[in-house]
Amino acid sequence: MSLSNKQLSVKCPTCKSTVDWVPENKFKPFCCDRCRLIDLGEWIFEEKRIPGESIELDLTDEDNFSINNYSK
Ligand SMILES: [Zn+2]
C-alpha cells in the first residue's frame, strides 16, 4: 500500500475546481460548503422530478445515501 504518500485530488462536482483529497478538507469531494449544499439541493430536486417513480428516501441509512449522491 503506497497510497499514504500520494497526494490525491478530485474535481469539485459543482464548480469543477481541483480539490485536494486531504483529511483537513471536511467538504470533500466539494471545494467548499456552498458547493456541497448546491449539489445536495440538485440531487434532491432530481429525485423529486422522476415521474411515475415511487421515492424511497431513507436518510437514516447513511451508506445508501452516500452511494446515491456520488454515483451519478
Ligand atoms: Zn466547488
N, CA, C, O and the ligand as a Tripos MOL2 file, in Angstrom:
@<TRIPOS>MOLECULE
protein
  289   287    73     0     0
PROTEIN
NO_CHARGES

@<TRIPOS>ATOM
      1 N           0.8340   -1.1980    0.0000 N.3       1 MET1
      2 CA          0.0000    0.0000    0.0000 C.3       1 MET1
      3 C           0.8660    1.2430    0.0000 C.2       1 MET1
      4 O           1.5570    1.5080    0.9840 O.2       1 MET1
      5 N           0.8480    2.0040   -1.0640 N.am      2 SER2
      6 CA          1.6760    3.1990   -1.1290 C.3       2 SER2
      7 C           0.8330    4.4580   -1.2910 C.2       2 SER2
      8 O           1.3370    5.5090   -1.6860 O.2       2 SER2
      9 N          -0.4420    4.3400   -0.9860 N.am      3 LEU3
     10 CA         -1.3200    5.4880   -1.1950 C.3       3 LEU3
     11 C          -1.0870    6.5950   -0.1690 C.2       3 LEU3
     12 O          -1.4510    7.7460   -0.4080 O.2       3 LEU3
     13 N          -0.4950    6.2610    0.9540 N.am      4 SER4
     14 CA         -0.4170    7.2280    2.0380 C.3       4 SER4
     15 C           0.4450    8.4330    1.6890 C.2       4 SER4
     16 O           0.2280    9.5310    2.2020 O.2       4 SER4
     17 N           1.4280    8.2220    0.8100 N.am      5 ASN5
     18 CA          2.2990    9.3410    0.4530 C.3       5 ASN5
     19 C           1.8220   10.0790   -0.7950 C.2       5 ASN5
     20 O           2.4110   11.0820   -1.1970 O.2       5 ASN5
     21 N           0.7840    9.5860   -1.3840 N.am      6 LYS6
     22 CA          0.3530   10.1620   -2.6460 C.3       6 LYS6
     23 C          -0.6680   11.2740   -2.4110 C.2       6 LYS6
     24 O          -1.6140   11.1020   -1.6410 O.2       6 LYS6
     25 N          -0.4780   12.3960   -3.0660 N.am      7 GLN7
     26 CA         -1.4260   13.4960   -2.9620 C.3       7 GLN7
     27 C          -2.5660   13.2670   -3.9360 C.2       7 GLN7
     28 O          -2.3870   13.3350   -5.1510 O.2       7 GLN7
     29 N          -3.7180   12.9990   -3.3970 N.am      8 LEU8
     30 CA         -4.8820   12.7830   -4.2390 C.3       8 LEU8
     31 C          -5.6620   14.0770   -4.3980 C.2       8 LEU8
     32 O          -5.7300   14.8980   -3.4830 O.2       8 LEU8
     33 N          -6.2380   14.2390   -5.5520 N.am      9 SER9
     34 CA         -7.1120   15.3810   -5.7260 C.3       9 SER9
     35 C          -8.3010   14.9750   -6.5740 C.2       9 SER9
     36 O          -8.2140   14.0660   -7.4010 O.2       9 SER9
     37 N          -9.3960   15.6500   -6.3610 N.am     10 VAL10
     38 CA        -10.6090   15.3840   -7.1230 C.3      10 VAL10
     39 C         -11.1350   16.6980   -7.6640 C.2      10 VAL10
     40 O         -10.6810   17.7710   -7.2680 O.2      10 VAL10
     41 N         -12.0880   16.6070   -8.5630 N.am     11 LYS11
     42 CA        -12.7300   17.8100   -9.0640 C.3      11 LYS11
     43 C         -14.0240   18.0460   -8.3080 C.2      11 LYS11
     44 O         -14.8290   17.1330   -8.1280 O.2      11 LYS11
     45 N         -14.2090   19.2550   -7.8780 N.am     12 CYS12
     46 CA        -15.4480   19.6110   -7.2000 C.3      12 CYS12
     47 C         -16.6190   19.3540   -8.1520 C.2      12 CYS12
     48 O         -16.6380   19.9140   -9.2480 O.2      12 CYS12
     49 N         -17.5970   18.5250   -7.7690 N.am     13 PRO13
     50 CA        -18.7100   18.2050   -8.6660 C.3      13 PRO13
     51 C         -19.5420   19.4270   -9.0490 C.2      13 PRO13
     52 O         -20.2450   19.4050  -10.0600 O.2      13 PRO13
     53 N         -19.4700   20.4700   -8.2680 N.am     14 THR14
     54 CA        -20.2930   21.6430   -8.5270 C.3      14 THR14
     55 C         -19.5860   22.6530   -9.4180 C.2      14 THR14
     56 O         -20.1390   23.0600  -10.4400 O.2      14 THR14
     57 N         -18.3800   23.0640   -9.0550 N.am     15 CYS15
     58 CA        -17.7160   24.1370   -9.8010 C.3      15 CYS15
     59 C         -16.4950   23.6420  -10.5730 C.2      15 CYS15
     60 O         -15.8410   24.4300  -11.2570 O.2      15 CYS15
     61 N         -16.1750   22.3400  -10.4750 N.am     16 LYS16
     62 CA        -15.1120   21.6930  -11.2540 C.3      16 LYS16
     63 C         -13.7090   22.1680  -10.9070 C.2      16 LYS16
     64 O         -12.7670   21.8970  -11.6510 O.2      16 LYS16
     65 N         -13.5570   22.8610   -9.8060 N.am     17 SER17
     66 CA        -12.2120   23.2330   -9.4180 C.3      17 SER17
     67 C         -11.5390   22.0640   -8.6960 C.2      17 SER17
     68 O         -12.2190   21.1980   -8.1460 O.2      17 SER17
     69 N         -10.2270   22.0410   -8.6970 N.am     18 THR18
     70 CA         -9.4740   20.9470   -8.1080 C.3      18 THR18
     71 C          -9.5160   21.0270   -6.5900 C.2      18 THR18
     72 O          -9.2970   22.0820   -5.9960 O.2      18 THR18
     73 N          -9.8010   19.8920   -5.9850 N.am     19 VAL19
     74 CA         -9.9030   19.8180   -4.5300 C.3      19 VAL19
     75 C          -8.9050   18.7810   -4.0320 C.2      19 VAL19
     76 O          -8.9270   17.6310   -4.4700 O.2      19 VAL19
     77 N          -8.0390   19.1840   -3.1240 N.am     20 ASP20
     78 CA         -7.0990   18.2350   -2.5330 C.3      20 ASP20
     79 C          -7.8500   17.2840   -1.6070 C.2      20 ASP20
     80 O          -8.6250   17.7010   -0.7450 O.2      20 ASP20
     81 N          -7.5950   15.9950   -1.8130 N.am     21 TRP21
     82 CA         -8.2930   14.9870   -1.0100 C.3      21 TRP21
     83 C          -7.5060   14.7690    0.2760 C.2      21 TRP21
     84 O          -6.7330   13.8180    0.3900 O.2      21 TRP21
     85 N          -7.7060   15.6400    1.2200 N.am     22 VAL22
     86 CA         -6.9830   15.5890    2.4800 C.3      22 VAL22
     87 C          -7.9800   15.5790    3.6310 C.2      22 VAL22
     88 O          -9.0970   16.0790    3.4950 O.2      22 VAL22
     89 N          -7.5780   15.0110    4.7590 N.am     23 PRO23
     90 CA         -8.4790   14.9520    5.9180 C.3      23 PRO23
     91 C          -8.9460   16.3300    6.3770 C.2      23 PRO23
     92 O         -10.0310   16.4790    6.9390 O.2      23 PRO23
     93 N          -8.1020   17.3400    6.1240 N.am     24 GLU24
     94 CA         -8.4660   18.6890    6.5750 C.3      24 GLU24
     95 C          -9.6320   19.2630    5.7810 C.2      24 GLU24
     96 O         -10.3320   20.1630    6.2460 O.2      24 GLU24
     97 N          -9.8290   18.7330    4.5830 N.am     25 ASN25
     98 CA        -10.9320   19.2290    3.7760 C.3      25 ASN25
     99 C         -12.2080   18.5040    4.1550 C.2      25 ASN25
    100 O         -12.4670   17.4000    3.6760 O.2      25 ASN25
    101 N         -12.9960   19.1130    5.0040 N.am     26 LYS26
    102 CA        -14.1920   18.4400    5.5090 C.3      26 LYS26
    103 C         -15.3460   18.5280    4.5160 C.2      26 LYS26
    104 O         -16.4050   17.9470    4.7520 O.2      26 LYS26
    105 N         -15.1580   19.2400    3.4190 N.am     27 PHE27
    106 CA        -16.2320   19.3710    2.4360 C.3      27 PHE27
    107 C         -16.0470   18.4480    1.2410 C.2      27 PHE27
    108 O         -16.8980   18.4080    0.3520 O.2      27 PHE27
    109 N         -14.9340   17.6980    1.2110 N.am     28 LYS28
    110 CA        -14.6550   16.8840    0.0440 C.3      28 LYS28
    111 C         -15.7930   15.9060   -0.2420 C.2      28 LYS28
    112 O         -16.4160   15.4290    0.7060 O.2      28 LYS28
    113 N         -16.0930   15.5860   -1.4920 N.am     29 PRO29
    114 CA        -15.3190   15.9790   -2.6780 C.3      29 PRO29
    115 C         -15.5770   17.3950   -3.1660 C.2      29 PRO29
    116 O         -15.1660   17.7470   -4.2720 O.2      29 PRO29
    117 N         -16.2370   18.2000   -2.3780 N.am     30 PHE30
    118 CA        -16.5110   19.5680   -2.7980 C.3      30 PHE30
    119 C         -15.4230   20.5050   -2.2890 C.2      30 PHE30
    120 O         -14.7020   20.1700   -1.3500 O.2      30 PHE30
    121 N         -15.3030   21.6850   -2.9080 N.am     31 CYS31
    122 CA        -14.2450   22.6050   -2.5300 C.3      31 CYS31
    123 C         -14.6590   23.4410   -1.3310 C.2      31 CYS31
    124 O         -13.8070   23.9750   -0.6210 O.2      31 CYS31
    125 N         -15.9600   23.5580   -1.0990 N.am     32 CYS32
    126 CA        -16.4220   24.4000   -0.0150 C.3      32 CYS32
    127 C         -17.8390   24.0050    0.3760 C.2      32 CYS32
    128 O         -18.5040   23.2390   -0.3230 O.2      32 CYS32
    129 N         -18.2820   24.5350    1.4920 N.am     33 ASP33
    130 CA        -19.6130   24.1840    1.9880 C.3      33 ASP33
    131 C         -20.7060   24.6060    1.0200 C.2      33 ASP33
    132 O         -21.7210   23.9220    0.8920 O.2      33 ASP33
    133 N         -20.5100   25.7110    0.3470 N.am     34 ARG34
    134 CA        -21.5130   26.2130   -0.5870 C.3      34 ARG34
    135 C         -21.7370   25.2290   -1.7340 C.2      34 ARG34
    136 O         -22.8750   24.9140   -2.0790 O.2      34 ARG34
    137 N         -20.6320   24.7450   -2.3250 N.am     35 CYS35
    138 CA        -20.7530   23.7810   -3.4210 C.3      35 CYS35
    139 C         -21.4160   22.4990   -2.9450 C.2      35 CYS35
    140 O         -22.2020   21.8920   -3.6720 O.2      35 CYS35
    141 N         -21.1020   22.0910   -1.7370 N.am     36 ARG36
    142 CA        -21.6860   20.8700   -1.1980 C.3      36 ARG36
    143 C         -23.2040   21.0120   -1.0680 C.2      36 ARG36
    144 O         -23.9520   20.1010   -1.4220 O.2      36 ARG36
    145 N         -23.6440   22.1490   -0.5650 N.am     37 LEU37
    146 CA        -25.0760   22.3700   -0.3870 C.3      37 LEU37
    147 C         -25.7820   22.4750   -1.7310 C.2      37 LEU37
    148 O         -26.9000   21.9830   -1.8890 O.2      37 LEU37
    149 N         -25.1330   23.1130   -2.6960 N.am     38 ILE38
    150 CA        -25.7230   23.2340   -4.0270 C.3      38 ILE38
    151 C         -25.9470   21.8510   -4.6230 C.2      38 ILE38
    152 O         -27.0190   21.5660   -5.1580 O.2      38 ILE38
    153 N         -24.9380   20.9960   -4.5300 N.am     39 ASP39
    154 CA        -25.0580   19.6670   -5.1180 C.3      39 ASP39
    155 C         -26.1190   18.8410   -4.4060 C.2      39 ASP39
    156 O         -26.8900   18.1340   -5.0540 O.2      39 ASP39
    157 N         -26.1660   18.9210   -3.1060 N.am     40 LEU40
    158 CA        -27.1940   18.1870   -2.3560 C.3      40 LEU40
    159 C         -28.5840   18.6630   -2.7550 C.2      40 LEU40
    160 O         -29.5060   17.8580   -2.8880 O.2      40 LEU40
    161 N         -28.7310   19.9570   -2.9450 N.am     41 GLY41
    162 CA        -30.0130   20.5040   -3.3430 C.3      41 GLY41
    163 C         -30.4330   20.0080   -4.7130 C.2      41 GLY41
    164 O         -31.5930   19.6530   -4.9170 O.2      41 GLY41
    165 N         -29.4950   19.9800   -5.6600 N.am     42 GLU42
    166 CA        -29.8080   19.4930   -7.0020 C.3      42 GLU42
    167 C         -30.2040   18.0310   -6.9640 C.2      42 GLU42
    168 O         -31.1290   17.6110   -7.6590 O.2      42 GLU42
    169 N         -29.5060   17.2610   -6.1560 N.am     43 TRP43
    170 CA        -29.8200   15.8390   -6.0500 C.3      43 TRP43
    171 C         -31.2410   15.6330   -5.5460 C.2      43 TRP43
    172 O         -31.9620   14.7720   -6.0500 O.2      43 TRP43
    173 N         -31.6380   16.4040   -4.5700 N.am     44 ILE44
    174 CA        -32.9840   16.2610   -4.0170 C.3      44 ILE44
    175 C         -34.0170   16.6460   -5.0740 C.2      44 ILE44
    176 O         -35.0540   15.9930   -5.1920 O.2      44 ILE44
    177 N         -33.7420   17.7020   -5.8450 N.am     45 PHE45
    178 CA        -34.6730   18.1090   -6.8880 C.3      45 PHE45
    179 C         -34.7840   17.0350   -7.9620 C.2      45 PHE45
    180 O         -35.8810   16.7510   -8.4430 O.2      45 PHE45
    181 N         -33.6670   16.4400   -8.3410 N.am     46 GLU46
    182 CA        -33.6890   15.3810   -9.3560 C.3      46 GLU46
    183 C         -34.5590   14.2210   -8.8950 C.2      46 GLU46
    184 O         -35.3580   13.6940   -9.6700 O.2      46 GLU46
    185 N         -34.4100   13.8300   -7.6610 N.am     47 GLU47
    186 CA        -35.2000   12.7140   -7.1340 C.3      47 GLU47
    187 C         -36.6900   13.0300   -7.2190 C.2      47 GLU47
    188 O         -37.5020   12.1630   -7.5440 O.2      47 GLU47
    189 N         -37.0340   14.2660   -6.9280 N.am     48 LYS48
    190 CA        -38.4520   14.6270   -6.9020 C.3      48 LYS48
    191 C         -39.0230   14.7480   -8.3130 C.2      48 LYS48
    192 O         -40.2350   14.6480   -8.5040 O.2      48 LYS48
    193 N         -38.1440   14.9660   -9.3080 N.am     49 ARG49
    194 CA        -38.6260   15.1710  -10.6760 C.3      49 ARG49
    195 C         -38.8770   13.8690  -11.4280 C.2      49 ARG49
    196 O         -39.5030   13.8850  -12.4880 O.2      49 ARG49
    197 N         -38.4060   12.7470  -10.9040 N.am     50 ILE50
    198 CA        -38.6080   11.4770  -11.6020 C.3      50 ILE50
    199 C         -40.1000   11.1400  -11.6510 C.2      50 ILE50
    200 O         -40.7230   10.9340  -10.6090 O.2      50 ILE50
    201 N         -40.6810   11.0850  -12.8700 N.am     51 PRO51
    202 CA        -42.1260   10.8390  -12.9680 C.3      51 PRO51
    203 C         -42.4650    9.3590  -12.8180 C.2      51 PRO51
    204 O         -41.7650    8.4890  -13.3370 O.2      51 PRO51
    205 N         -43.5370    9.0960  -12.1110 N.am     52 GLY52
    206 CA        -44.0450    7.7340  -12.0090 C.3      52 GLY52
    207 C         -43.2090    6.8180  -11.1370 C.2      52 GLY52
    208 O         -43.4860    5.6220  -11.0430 O.2      52 GLY52
    209 N         -42.1920    7.3680  -10.5030 N.am     53 GLU53
    210 CA        -41.3620    6.5250   -9.6350 C.3      53 GLU53
    211 C         -41.7510    6.7800   -8.1850 C.2      53 GLU53
    212 O         -41.9370    7.9210   -7.7620 O.2      53 GLU53
    213 N         -41.8640    5.7210   -7.4580 N.am     54 SER54
    214 CA        -42.0900    5.9100   -6.0250 C.3      54 SER54
    215 C         -40.7570    6.1960   -5.3570 C.2      54 SER54
    216 O         -39.7760    5.4810   -5.5620 O.2      54 SER54
    217 N         -40.7370    7.2360   -4.5700 N.am     55 ILE55
    218 CA        -39.4900    7.6580   -3.9530 C.3      55 ILE55
    219 C         -39.3400    7.0100   -2.5850 C.2      55 ILE55
    220 O         -40.1850    7.1570   -1.7020 O.2      55 ILE55
    221 N         -38.2560    6.3020   -2.4450 N.am     56 GLU56
    222 CA        -37.9830    5.6990   -1.1480 C.3      56 GLU56
    223 C         -36.6980    6.3120   -0.5950 C.2      56 GLU56
    224 O         -35.5970    5.8350   -0.8710 O.2      56 GLU56
    225 N         -36.8550    7.3440    0.1650 N.am     57 LEU57
    226 CA        -35.7030    8.0080    0.7530 C.3      57 LEU57
    227 C         -35.5620    7.5890    2.2090 C.2      57 LEU57
    228 O         -36.4100    7.8890    3.0500 O.2      57 LEU57
    229 N         -34.4830    6.8980    2.4760 N.am     58 ASP58
    230 CA        -34.2190    6.5240    3.8540 C.3      58 ASP58
    231 C         -32.9590    7.2510    4.3040 C.2      58 ASP58
    232 O         -31.8560    6.7190    4.1810 O.2      58 ASP58
    233 N         -33.1170    8.4370    4.8120 N.am     59 LEU59
    234 CA        -31.9710    9.2680    5.1440 C.3      59 LEU59
    235 C         -31.2560    8.7950    6.4050 C.2      59 LEU59
    236 O         -30.1910    9.3080    6.7490 O.2      59 LEU59
    237 N         -31.8340    7.8300    7.0840 N.am     60 THR60
    238 CA        -31.1380    7.2930    8.2500 C.3      60 THR60
    239 C         -30.0750    6.2990    7.8270 C.2      60 THR60
    240 O         -29.1790    5.9730    8.6060 O.2      60 THR60
    241 N         -30.1700    5.8120    6.5850 N.am     61 ASP61
    242 CA        -29.1670    4.8830    6.0720 C.3      61 ASP61
    243 C         -28.0760    5.6860    5.3790 C.2      61 ASP61
    244 O         -28.1900    5.9680    4.1860 O.2      61 ASP61
    245 N         -27.0460    6.0520    6.0820 N.am     62 GLU62
    246 CA        -26.0550    6.9760    5.5330 C.3      62 GLU62
    247 C         -25.2310    6.3610    4.4170 C.2      62 GLU62
    248 O         -24.8310    7.0650    3.4900 O.2      62 GLU62
    249 N         -24.9730    5.0930    4.4830 N.am     63 ASP63
    250 CA        -24.2120    4.4390    3.4180 C.3      63 ASP63
    251 C         -24.9670    4.5010    2.1030 C.2      63 ASP63
    252 O         -24.4050    4.8430    1.0620 O.2      63 ASP63
    253 N         -26.2210    4.1730    2.1630 N.am     64 ASN64
    254 CA        -27.0530    4.1990    0.9720 C.3      64 ASN64
    255 C         -27.1730    5.6170    0.4310 C.2      64 ASN64
    256 O         -27.1540    5.8280   -0.7820 O.2      64 ASN64
    257 N         -27.2940    6.5640    1.3100 N.am     65 PHE65
    258 CA        -27.4080    7.9680    0.9290 C.3      65 PHE65
    259 C         -26.1580    8.4210    0.1870 C.2      65 PHE65
    260 O         -26.2600    9.1020   -0.8330 O.2      65 PHE65
    261 N         -25.0030    8.0610    0.6750 N.am     66 SER66
    262 CA        -23.7510    8.4790    0.0580 C.3      66 SER66
    263 C         -23.5910    7.8750   -1.3300 C.2      66 SER66
    264 O         -23.1510    8.5510   -2.2600 O.2      66 SER66
    265 N         -23.9460    6.6170   -1.4670 N.am     67 ILE67
    266 CA        -23.8050    5.9670   -2.7680 C.3      67 ILE67
    267 C         -24.6720    6.6410   -3.8000 C.2      67 ILE67
    268 O         -24.2270    6.9140   -4.9150 O.2      67 ILE67
    269 N         -25.9110    6.9120   -3.4330 N.am     68 ASN68
    270 CA        -26.8140    7.5660   -4.3700 C.3      68 ASN68
    271 C         -26.3200    8.9540   -4.7390 C.2      68 ASN68
    272 O         -26.4960    9.3970   -5.8740 O.2      68 ASN68
    273 N         -25.7200    9.6220   -3.8140 N.am     69 ASN69
    274 CA        -25.3300   11.0080   -4.0400 C.3      69 ASN69
    275 C         -24.1000   11.1210   -4.9160 C.2      69 ASN69
    276 O         -23.9600   12.0920   -5.6590 O.2      69 ASN69
    277 N         -23.1970   10.1380   -4.8410 N.am     70 TYR70
    278 CA        -21.9200   10.3140   -5.5150 C.3      70 TYR70
    279 C         -21.7270    9.4170   -6.7250 C.2      70 TYR70
    280 O         -20.6700    9.4590   -7.3540 O.2      70 TYR70
    281 N         -22.7120    8.6160   -7.0650 N.am     71 SER71
    282 CA        -22.5070    7.6780   -8.1570 C.3      71 SER71
    283 C         -22.9990    8.2100   -9.4870 C.2      71 SER71
    284 O         -22.9220    7.4990  -10.4890 O.2      71 SER71
    285 N         -23.5000    9.4290   -9.5340 N.am     72 LYS72
    286 CA        -24.0080    9.9420  -10.8020 C.3      72 LYS72
    287 C         -22.8850   10.4360  -11.6840 C.2      72 LYS72
    288 O         -23.1330   10.9040  -12.7950 O.2      72 LYS72
    289 ZN        -16.7250   23.9970   -5.7590 Zn       73 ZN73
@<TRIPOS>BOND
     1     1     2 1
     2     2     3 1
     3     3     4 2
     4     3     5 am
     5     5     6 1
     6     6     7 1
     7     7     8 2
     8     7     9 am
     9     9    10 1
    10    10    11 1
    11    11    12 2
    12    11    13 am
    13    13    14 1
    14    14    15 1
    15    15    16 2
    16    15    17 am
    17    17    18 1
    18    18    19 1
    19    19    20 2
    20    19    21 am
    21    21    22 1
    22    22    23 1
    23    23    24 2
    24    23    25 am
    25    25    26 1
    26    26    27 1
    27    27    28 2
    28    27    29 am
    29    29    30 1
    30    30    31 1
    31    31    32 2
    32    31    33 am
    33    33    34 1
    34    34    35 1
    35    35    36 2
    36    35    37 am
    37    37    38 1
    38    38    39 1
    39    39    40 2
    40    39    41 am
    41    41    42 1
    42    42    43 1
    43    43    44 2
    44    43    45 am
    45    45    46 1
    46    46    47 1
    47    47    48 2
    48    47    49 am
    49    49    50 1
    50    50    51 1
    51    51    52 2
    52    51    53 am
    53    53    54 1
    54    54    55 1
    55    55    56 2
    56    55    57 am
    57    57    58 1
    58    58    59 1
    59    59    60 2
    60    59    61 am
    61    61    62 1
    62    62    63 1
    63    63    64 2
    64    63    65 am
    65    65    66 1
    66    66    67 1
    67    67    68 2
    68    67    69 am
    69    69    70 1
    70    70    71 1
    71    71    72 2
    72    71    73 am
    73    73    74 1
    74    74    75 1
    75    75    76 2
    76    75    77 am
    77    77    78 1
    78    78    79 1
    79    79    80 2
    80    79    81 am
    81    81    82 1
    82    82    83 1
    83    83    84 2
    84    83    85 am
    85    85    86 1
    86    86    87 1
    87    87    88 2
    88    87    89 am
    89    89    90 1
    90    90    91 1
    91    91    92 2
    92    91    93 am
    93    93    94 1
    94    94    95 1
    95    95    96 2
    96    95    97 am
    97    97    98 1
    98    98    99 1
    99    99   100 2
   100    99   101 am
   101   101   102 1
   102   102   103 1
   103   103   104 2
   104   103   105 am
   105   105   106 1
   106   106   107 1
   107   107   108 2
   108   107   109 am
   109   109   110 1
   110   110   111 1
   111   111   112 2
   112   111   113 am
   113   113   114 1
   114   114   115 1
   115   115   116 2
   116   115   117 am
   117   117   118 1
   118   118   119 1
   119   119   120 2
   120   119   121 am
   121   121   122 1
   122   122   123 1
   123   123   124 2
   124   123   125 am
   125   125   126 1
   126   126   127 1
   127   127   128 2
   128   127   129 am
   129   129   130 1
   130   130   131 1
   131   131   132 2
   132   131   133 am
   133   133   134 1
   134   134   135 1
   135   135   136 2
   136   135   137 am
   137   137   138 1
   138   138   139 1
   139   139   140 2
   140   139   141 am
   141   141   142 1
   142   142   143 1
   143   143   144 2
   144   143   145 am
   145   145   146 1
   146   146   147 1
   147   147   148 2
   148   147   149 am
   149   149   150 1
   150   150   151 1
   151   151   152 2
   152   151   153 am
   153   153   154 1
   154   154   155 1
   155   155   156 2
   156   155   157 am
   157   157   158 1
   158   158   159 1
   159   159   160 2
   160   159   161 am
   161   161   162 1
   162   162   163 1
   163   163   164 2
   164   163   165 am
   165   165   166 1
   166   166   167 1
   167   167   168 2
   168   167   169 am
   169   169   170 1
   170   170   171 1
   171   171   172 2
   172   171   173 am
   173   173   174 1
   174   174   175 1
   175   175   176 2
   176   175   177 am
   177   177   178 1
   178   178   179 1
   179   179   180 2
   180   179   181 am
   181   181   182 1
   182   182   183 1
   183   183   184 2
   184   183   185 am
   185   185   186 1
   186   186   187 1
   187   187   188 2
   188   187   189 am
   189   189   190 1
   190   190   191 1
   191   191   192 2
   192   191   193 am
   193   193   194 1
   194   194   195 1
   195   195   196 2
   196   195   197 am
   197   197   198 1
   198   198   199 1
   199   199   200 2
   200   199   201 am
   201   201   202 1
   202   202   203 1
   203   203   204 2
   204   203   205 am
   205   205   206 1
   206   206   207 1
   207   207   208 2
   208   207   209 am
   209   209   210 1
   210   210   211 1
   211   211   212 2
   212   211   213 am
   213   213   214 1
   214   214   215 1
   215   215   216 2
   216   215   217 am
   217   217   218 1
   218   218   219 1
   219   219   220 2
   220   219   221 am
   221   221   222 1
   222   222   223 1
   223   223   224 2
   224   223   225 am
   225   225   226 1
   226   226   227 1
   227   227   228 2
   228   227   229 am
   229   229   230 1
   230   230   231 1
   231   231   232 2
   232   231   233 am
   233   233   234 1
   234   234   235 1
   235   235   236 2
   236   235   237 am
   237   237   238 1
   238   238   239 1
   239   239   240 2
   240   239   241 am
   241   241   242 1
   242   242   243 1
   243   243   244 2
   244   243   245 am
   245   245   246 1
   246   246   247 1
   247   247   248 2
   248   247   249 am
   249   249   250 1
   250   250   251 1
   251   251   252 2
   252   251   253 am
   253   253   254 1
   254   254   255 1
   255   255   256 2
   256   255   257 am
   257   257   258 1
   258   258   259 1
   259   259   260 2
   260   259   261 am
   261   261   262 1
   262   262   263 1
   263   263   264 2
   264   263   265 am
   265   265   266 1
   266   266   267 1
   267   267   268 2
   268   267   269 am
   269   269   270 1
   270   270   271 1
   271   271   272 2
   272   271   273 am
   273   273   274 1
   274   274   275 1
   275   275   276 2
   276   275   277 am
   277   277   278 1
   278   278   279 1
   279   279   280 2
   280   279   281 am
   281   281   282 1
   282   282   283 1
   283   283   284 2
   284   283   285 am
   285   285   286 1
   286   286   287 1
   287   287   288 2
@<TRIPOS>SUBSTRUCTURE
     1 MET1         2 RESIDUE 1 A MET
     2 SER2         6 RESIDUE 1 A SER
     3 LEU3        10 RESIDUE 1 A LEU
     4 SER4        14 RESIDUE 1 A SER
     5 ASN5        18 RESIDUE 1 A ASN
     6 LYS6        22 RESIDUE 1 A LYS
     7 GLN7        26 RESIDUE 1 A GLN
     8 LEU8        30 RESIDUE 1 A LEU
     9 SER9        34 RESIDUE 1 A SER
    10 VAL10       38 RESIDUE 1 A VAL
    11 LYS11       42 RESIDUE 1 A LYS
    12 CYS12       46 RESIDUE 1 A CYS
    13 PRO13       50 RESIDUE 1 A PRO
    14 THR14       54 RESIDUE 1 A THR
    15 CYS15       58 RESIDUE 1 A CYS
    16 LYS16       62 RESIDUE 1 A LYS
    17 SER17       66 RESIDUE 1 A SER
    18 THR18       70 RESIDUE 1 A THR
    19 VAL19       74 RESIDUE 1 A VAL
    20 ASP20       78 RESIDUE 1 A ASP
    21 TRP21       82 RESIDUE 1 A TRP
    22 VAL22       86 RESIDUE 1 A VAL
    23 PRO23       90 RESIDUE 1 A PRO
    24 GLU24       94 RESIDUE 1 A GLU
    25 ASN25       98 RESIDUE 1 A ASN
    26 LYS26      102 RESIDUE 1 A LYS
    27 PHE27      106 RESIDUE 1 A PHE
    28 LYS28      110 RESIDUE 1 A LYS
    29 PRO29      114 RESIDUE 1 A PRO
    30 PHE30      118 RESIDUE 1 A PHE
    31 CYS31      122 RESIDUE 1 A CYS
    32 CYS32      126 RESIDUE 1 A CYS
    33 ASP33      130 RESIDUE 1 A ASP
    34 ARG34      134 RESIDUE 1 A ARG
    35 CYS35      138 RESIDUE 1 A CYS
    36 ARG36      142 RESIDUE 1 A ARG
    37 LEU37      146 RESIDUE 1 A LEU
    38 ILE38      150 RESIDUE 1 A ILE
    39 ASP39      154 RESIDUE 1 A ASP
    40 LEU40      158 RESIDUE 1 A LEU
    41 GLY41      162 RESIDUE 1 A GLY
    42 GLU42      166 RESIDUE 1 A GLU
    43 TRP43      170 RESIDUE 1 A TRP
    44 ILE44      174 RESIDUE 1 A ILE
    45 PHE45      178 RESIDUE 1 A PHE
    46 GLU46      182 RESIDUE 1 A GLU
    47 GLU47      186 RESIDUE 1 A GLU
    48 LYS48      190 RESIDUE 1 A LYS
    49 ARG49      194 RESIDUE 1 A ARG
    50 ILE50      198 RESIDUE 1 A ILE
    51 PRO51      202 RESIDUE 1 A PRO
    52 GLY52      206 RESIDUE 1 A GLY
    53 GLU53      210 RESIDUE 1 A GLU
    54 SER54      214 RESIDUE 1 A SER
    55 ILE55      218 RESIDUE 1 A ILE
    56 GLU56      222 RESIDUE 1 A GLU
    57 LEU57      226 RESIDUE 1 A LEU
    58 ASP58      230 RESIDUE 1 A ASP
    59 LEU59      234 RESIDUE 1 A LEU
    60 THR60      238 RESIDUE 1 A THR
    61 ASP61      242 RESIDUE 1 A ASP
    62 GLU62      246 RESIDUE 1 A GLU
    63 ASP63      250 RESIDUE 1 A ASP
    64 ASN64      254 RESIDUE 1 A ASN
    65 PHE65      258 RESIDUE 1 A PHE
    66 SER66      262 RESIDUE 1 A SER
    67 ILE67      266 RESIDUE 1 A ILE
    68 ASN68      270 RESIDUE 1 A ASN
    69 ASN69      274 RESIDUE 1 A ASN
    70 TYR70      278 RESIDUE 1 A TYR
    71 SER71      282 RESIDUE 1 A SER
    72 LYS72      286 RESIDUE 1 A LYS
    73 ZN73       289 GROUP 0 **** ****
